[in-house]
Amino acid sequence: MADPQVAAIEARLLAEIAAAASALTLEITANLIEATPVDTGHARANWVPSVGAPHVGDDEGAAQSVGMAEVAAYKLGDGPLNIANNVPYIDYLLLGSSSQAPAGWDVDAIDRAQATIQAEYTGLQIDVTQGSATPVRQRRTP
């Protein structure tokens, strides 16, 4: 029989990893939406996060909402996390075709998301003291 303390620690670590992956995916999605040059809003509405296979097709935002809820409920083992945008002109926007955003705006959005989530998890501690059946999440301020 496995030590309950070890099982509790393992469960907590897996939950933290899943939470960080979910948070990063949602933060990247939010940053991409915000940074996407806008004319009609169609490209912004088509940043769709998902669990498992990447989203296929484009719509007016329904898939984006569903994808965000799916990613928010993510658990390790559910499958890979993805973000897709399938509007036919997204490659042109990414290359800087709009005067609203230079080429590389997507990379900047991803970098900002990574920094935000990294800062959130800097100093994360999980109490693993003997007798603690459920480890406590503690964060130190940097």
C-alpha positions, 0 to 999 in steps of 0.5 A: 500500500502506498504511503498516503503522504506520498500519494497526497504530495504526488496529487498536489504536484500533478494538480499544480503542473496542470494548473500552470499549463492551463494558466499559461494556455489561457494567458497566451490566448488572452494576450493573442486576442488583445494583440491581434490587429482588428478590423472586423474582430474576426481574427480575434474571435478565432484564437481557440484554445483546446485540449486534445486536438487543435480546433479546426475551422473558424467561427464568430467566437463560440469555439473560443468560449468553449475552448477556454472553459475546456482548458480551465478544467484541464487535468494532466492526462487529458491530452495536449493543450493547443491554441489555433487560429484558422482564419485564412489571413492569419499568416499575413497578420502574423507577418505584419501586414497590418499597420496596427501590429508589426511582425512578431506581435504573436511572439511578444504576446507569448513571451508576456504570457510566459513571464506573467505565469512564471512570476505567479509560480516563482517561489511556489512551495508545497508543504510536505511535512510529516503528517500533512495529509493534504499539502498546503500551497504556499507562495512567497512574494519574490 
